[in-house]
């Protein structure tokens, strides 16, 4: 097996693990899915905002501004259809993960995947890291794979 094939398999497994974990968080009731539920979740105990790369500009701007204002990490991940498929829906533009082990895990996976090409996980931002003393997860130089628990 050549290196490119090995890397491609690793990336696909990481992407699959991210979306599997997102589905588990959904089943655990830790997500605000869609704009109305995400707005509600942002008012409570938000841990991570996940925006679809193809979400509308006004919704993206609204949630990006709110997340930055509250110091909540954000992730631009995949297409709305990919998020929807992981959550049993047709299309999802925004998801807010409650502050929990799920938001921590998805944030770590998202950060790792955002540093790789071809994953659909495009961007990771943690606006709270500098001002709130939260661990700075924006450094993409760490390519260590997050633990899967397996």
N, C-alpha and C positions, 0 to 999 in steps of 0.2 A: 504494500500500500504506500502511495507517495504522500508527501507532506501536505499537498493541497487537498487531497481527499480526506486525510485525517483532520485537518483544520475545518473543512466543510462539515464533517460529521460532528465535531465538537461544537461548532456554532449552532447547528441544527438541534442538537441535544440541549444546549443552553436555552435556545429559543423555546423549545418545547417545554422545558422545565419552568420557564417564566410563565407561559400561558397555563400550564397545569396548576401552578401555585396560585395564579389569579383565579382560576376556576374554584380551587379549594377555598380561597378567601370569600368567594361569592357564596358557596354553600355554607360557610360559617357565619354569614350575615355581616361581614365586615366591609361591604362595599356600598357606596352610593353610585348607582349606575344611571347615566343620562343626566341632562342638565338640571332638572328639578331636584332629583335625589342628591346629586353632587353638590348643589348649592346648600342643601340642608346639612349634608355631611361636613362641608367646610365650616359650617357654623358650630359644629360640635367638637370633635376631637380628630381633626385630619392628620394623617401621617404621610400621605403621598397622593399627588394628583397625577393621573395618567391621561394624557390627551392623545387622540388619534391624529396621525400626521395629516389626514385629510378632513379634519374637523373644520367647520366654518370659521372664518376669521373673527367674527364678533364674539362667538363663544370661546374660541381659543384665547382671545385678548382678555375677556372677562375673567376666565379661570386663571390665566397666567398672572394677571394683576392681583387677584385675591390671594393666590398662593404666595406670591412674593411679599405681599403686605403681611401675611400671617407667618412668613418664614417656613413654609411647607415645601419640601422637595417636590420637583416636577419631573415628569418623564414624557417625552413624545415617543409614542410607541405604535408602530405598525399602522395599518389602515383600520378604519372603523369596522370593516367587515371581519378583520382578524380578531379585534377585541370582542366583537359581537359573537363570533364563533366560539371563543373561549368561555363566554358567559351565557350561551344558549339563546342568543338574540341575533337579529339580522345585521344591525349596524349599531355601534356604540361610539359616540364622539368623546365622551369624558367619563372617567371613573375616579372617585375619591376613595382611597383605602383608609379606613380608620387607623389611628395610631395603635399599632399592635406588632406582634411578631411578623404578621403578613406584610405590613408596610416596610418594616426593616428588611425582610428577605427580598421583596420585590424591588426595593430601592437598590440593594446590593446587586441583584441580578441585572436590573436595568442599567446600572452604572457600568458593569462589566460588559454587557452586550452592546451598549452604546459606543464603546471603543472599538468595536469590530465592524467590518463591512458586511453587507448582505444579511443583516439580522432583522431589519425592519424596526429596530430599536434605535432611534435616531439621536436623541439628545437627553442629557440628564443635567438637572440644575438643582442645587440646594441653596436657596437664598438665605436660609436661616443659619447656615454654618458659620459665617463670619460674625454675625451680630449676636447670636444666641449661644455661642460656645459649642454648637453641635459639631460632631466630627465632619470635617470637610471631605465630601465624597466626590468632588468634582475633578480630582486629579486622575486622569485616565492612564497614567503611566503604570499603574498597578494592574497587571494582566492576570493576576491570580484568579482562578475560577472560584466562584462562591461555593460554599459547602452545600451539598444537596440533601444531606441527612441520610444518604444511602451508604 
